[in-house]
């Protein structure tokens, strides 16, 4: 494999994907700004001009921040690869740790150092988004102390889970021969399935409080809906989402008998019982149509293909040299290969995102149709309007941008397929 070919392909993918992302974002911002001062006809009488303009301003603020974040990410990617950042970090840690502590410690240190440096580089942007943009539009409820506490918990959890998993993957890469990628995929898949089981009871409570749903009438209504739909859950819980954000949501979590229904407290404060039932019926539609299973299978299939590709690339020096890294001669290159692959893959995968978004939008329409069959469709329409307003989601997205990025149909298309909400 020619190093120059790898370099040209990587640079071409990075430039094209960045240019396309920039073009799409500026299209979105121009389109939203152009339609800021008039509520679309389909929403007249349902959405106020003030709410519409707030959503437009929020979208524009996030769009401008997104352009800065995009440029910063591209610069970091080049710094890590072609400008020699990863090569320098690897040489530093290899010379300091390999001889004294062995190959595994050196490789784990390389993965950990990369993760820490990358996270620190992103912190200013995350801080600005939380304490400037989200704060300005009334969504942020986090204090700086809570923000730093979440960072500390996330880092500790990442080390406690990520380092043993990384050690296992590195051991498999070094001990399993040419088919290491297959055994690594089995280990990765098993880990993800285990995480789905333990996440609701062991991980999620580290960041939020979960209390049983106390509204007896709503509990009875939700249980009746789940019984009609043939769905069993281990419990109905309310999460203190308002502790961090004013955004509202509801979701299922867990796998098999560990499944839970979780409502954000902000959702219950905003929606009527009928609207909550309709939103939950939509989520049940995803399970009824096996959307969750389809996405899991597709994710595992893509990860298998990616690991197989990495298995082929990792044995070729051109892969390393073409991305700005000199491969080790007296030490394993497994951690280097993992990091380079993680860095180089996203610019190529970006061009697949419209297909995944289209697939997801089709699932959303199917789940909406199921919700209309199991609950009141007009209640679902009313709930969606409230959630769009509360989350400041623009009602006038650019059509091209929406087709490329949106995992959910734009509000106008989605509500057009639902019965009109009952008058307030």
Secondary structure, DSSP 8 states (H G I E B T S, - for coil): --HHHHHHHHHHHHHHHHHHHHHHHHHHHHHHHHTTTS--GGGTTTS-HHHHHHHHHHHHHHHHHHHHHHHHHHHHHHHHTTTSHHHHHHHHHHHHHHHHH-HHHHHHHHHHHHHHHHHHHHHHHHHHIIIIIIHHTT-B---HHHHHHHHHHHHHHHHHHHHHHHHHHHHHHHHSGGGHHHHHHHHHHHHHHHHHHHIIIIIGGGTS-EEE---HHHHHHHHHHHHHHT---S-EEEE-GGGTBS---EEEE-SGGG-EEEEEHHHHHHS-HHHHHHHHHHHHHHHHTTHHHHHHHHHHHHHHHHHHHHHHHTT-HHHHHTTT----SSS--HHHHHHHHHHHHHHHHGGGHHHHHHHHHHHHHHHHHHHHHHS-HHHHHHHHHHHHHHTT--SS--HHHHHHH-SS--HHHHHHTS------
